[in-house]
């Protein structure tokens, strides 16, 4: 059985970046990586919101991006944890209407509800986009490690 352990707080970088072709269990694994990253940084206060939001962004990649390829970046910035999911699909995500009986399309509404800010940045060359969110840290949260 594979077992992942988290880094020690002193070993945590202010940025984690990787690229993936998402598969059946990728969302679960990336949620775990994010949790370990936040735990190692002493920032578990935003873990639940960040895990839910990243799950929704990755589900959108699985549903809407040909080849399911994406890049993911976790950033520790002053007072905030930022997560970015990038892909090469030029279609921008659009939040669905607020129809409570709809079978899908509520992912971005969830992201909006559990994070402090979110947005989409189209690639300047037209070859994709980055969907991001930020979770603000409480004033007493540990500062981002300096590297």
FENGIVEN-V861080 format. One record per pair of residues at least 24 apart in sequence whose ideal C-beta (glycine too) atoms are under 8 Angstrom apart, sorted by the first residue. I is the first residue (numbers start at 1). GAP is how many residues later the second one is. D is the distance in whole Angstrom. If there is no record, write none. Layout:
i | gap | d
I | GAP | D
I | GAP | D
//
This chain:
i | gap | d
4 | 28 | 6
4 | 29 | 8
4 | 32 | 6
5 | 31 | 8
6 | 30 | 4
6 | 31 | 8
6 | 33 | 5
6 | 34 | 5
7 | 29 | 7
7 | 30 | 8
7 | 33 | 4
8 | 32 | 7
9 | 31 | 6
9 | 32 | 6
9 | 33 | 6
9 | 133 | 8
9 | 136 | 7
10 | 135 | 7
11 | 29 | 7
12 | 25 | 7
12 | 28 | 4
12 | 29 | 5
12 | 64 | 8
12 | 133 | 5
13 | 132 | 7
13 | 134 | 6
14 | 61 | 7
14 | 62 | 5
14 | 63 | 8
14 | 130 | 5
14 | 131 | 6
14 | 132 | 8
14 | 133 | 6
15 | 58 | 7
15 | 59 | 7
15 | 60 | 5
15 | 61 | 7
16 | 57 | 7
16 | 58 | 4
17 | 54 | 7
17 | 55 | 7
17 | 56 | 5
17 | 57 | 8
18 | 53 | 7
18 | 54 | 6
19 | 50 | 7
19 | 51 | 7
19 | 52 | 5
19 | 53 | 8
20 | 49 | 7
20 | 50 | 6
20 | 51 | 8
20 | 52 | 7
21 | 46 | 7
21 | 47 | 6
21 | 48 | 5
22 | 36 | 6
22 | 39 | 6
22 | 40 | 5
22 | 46 | 4
22 | 47 | 8
22 | 48 | 7
23 | 45 | 7
26 | 32 | 7
26 | 36 | 8
27 | 28 | 5
27 | 31 | 5
27 | 32 | 7
27 | 35 | 8
30 | 24 | 7
30 | 28 | 6
30 | 42 | 6
31 | 24 | 6
34 | 40 | 6
34 | 49 | 7
37 | 37 | 5
38 | 43 | 7
41 | 35 | 6
41 | 101 | 7
41 | 103 | 7
41 | 104 | 7
42 | 99 | 7
42 | 100 | 4
43 | 33 | 7
43 | 38 | 6
43 | 94 | 6
43 | 98 | 6
43 | 99 | 7
45 | 92 | 7
45 | 93 | 6
45 | 96 | 7
46 | 35 | 5
46 | 89 | 4
46 | 90 | 8
46 | 91 | 7
48 | 66 | 8
49 | 65 | 4
49 | 66 | 6
49 | 86 | 5
50 | 31 | 6
50 | 33 | 6
50 | 65 | 8
50 | 83 | 8
50 | 85 | 5
52 | 58 | 6
52 | 62 | 5
53 | 30 | 7
53 | 57 | 7
53 | 58 | 5
53 | 61 | 6
53 | 62 | 5
53 | 65 | 7
53 | 80 | 5
53 | 82 | 8
54 | 29 | 5
54 | 31 | 7
54 | 79 | 8
56 | 51 | 4
56 | 52 | 7
56 | 54 | 5
56 | 55 | 5
57 | 26 | 8
57 | 28 | 4
57 | 50 | 8
57 | 54 | 7
57 | 74 | 5
57 | 76 | 7
58 | 27 | 7
59 | 48 | 6
60 | 33 | 6
60 | 47 | 6
60 | 48 | 8
60 | 71 | 7
61 | 24 | 7
61 | 26 | 6
64 | 25 | 7
64 | 27 | 7
64 | 29 | 8
65 | 24 | 4
76 | 68 | 4
76 | 69 | 7
77 | 57 | 8
77 | 67 | 6
78 | 65 | 7
78 | 66 | 6
79 | 57 | 6
79 | 58 | 5
79 | 62 | 8
80 | 36 | 7
80 | 54 | 5
80 | 55 | 7
80 | 56 | 5
80 | 57 | 6
81 | 53 | 7
81 | 54 | 5
81 | 56 | 7
82 | 50 | 6
82 | 51 | 7
82 | 52 | 5
83 | 49 | 7
83 | 50 | 6
83 | 51 | 8
84 | 46 | 5
84 | 47 | 7
84 | 48 | 4
85 | 45 | 7
85 | 46 | 5
85 | 47 | 7
86 | 37 | 8
86 | 42 | 6
86 | 43 | 7
86 | 44 | 4
86 | 45 | 8
87 | 41 | 5
87 | 42 | 7
88 | 35 | 8
88 | 39 | 6
88 | 40 | 4
89 | 39 | 6
89 | 40 | 7
90 | 32 | 8
90 | 33 | 8
90 | 36 | 6
90 | 37 | 7
90 | 38 | 6
90 | 39 | 7
92 | 28 | 5
92 | 30 | 6
92 | 37 | 6
93 | 27 | 6
93 | 36 | 8
93 | 38 | 6
//
